Amino acid sequence: MDYVTNAYYVVFYERADQRVRDWPLMTSPKPLVTIIATYLTIIKVVLPKFMRNRRAVDLRIVIKWYNIVQIIANAVATWGIMTSGWTTTYHFGCMLPDYSMKPEPLRMLRFLWWTFILKLLELMETLFFILRKKERQASFLHVYHHVSTLVITWAAVKYIGGGITSFSPMINNAVHVIMYSYYLLSAEGSEGTKACLRKHKKWLTVMQMVQFTVMLIYSSQVFLPSCPAPHGVSIMYFPNVIFVYYMFYDFFNKNYLKDENPHKNGKVYQKKKSNND
């Protein structure tokens, strides 16, 4: 028992970035585990049972403002990470984290923490799907992607908080600005705008797969002998990104590539509607 206690202390306290030891949700993994357990219980048990004999809830106004908040927040987070190193002292080689209390590294750490908060906010999307009776959109890909990204972002803030690790959140936040702009316009735009967006919807998935590719290629520098970056988070990061990439490709293949041959096997494949339709 002492061994387990000591290992827990070493992993979650001694090896952690001491700058975030008193930050909200960063002290220990317990709040994160509680949030994830609560989220899974609500979306798998509580909400489906609650909505079983009820009509879909009209959340158009809520989702509109949710998308607006996400666009603004992700844009600010992208700008914050970019200007806390990437446009000043960083380069695209092996950038090690700076654990000092200097203004710029602390600023980078704060914006990475806010990125983690944005990943928490994204859990609301699953609730929207279930309340709107769109359970199919709350797929394994959707749930796994949100939970795994939340865990990895938490770990990045907890242990690394800068350097090469900040590249992926910066790119991901920028992609989310485009993604939520698409969702907002597909729900609130004119009929012509909606038709155009539906026509090009597949490029959202392509963009996300390109994002994963760029992130994997750049982040793989941590395994070079000349790059003494910490590998703890990388052990979770790389298998997860590869797995999510595969699921996105599988989704793209099933929902868009088949559309190019709609009469395959004598069946007509119907295009799925936008998340905000």
MOLINGI-V765022 format. One record per helix or strand of 3 or more residues. SS is the DSSP state (hx for helix, st for strand). FROM is the first residue (numbers start at 1). LEN is the number of residues. If there is no record, write none. Layout:
# MOLINGI-V765022
SS:FROM:LEN + SS:FROM:LEN
This chain:
# MOLINGI-V765022
hx:2:13 + hx:18:3 + hx:30:22 + hx:60:27 + hx:103:19 + hx:124:8 + hx:135:3 + hx:140:20 + hx:163:26 + hx:191:9 + hx:202:22 + hx:232:30 + hx:264:3
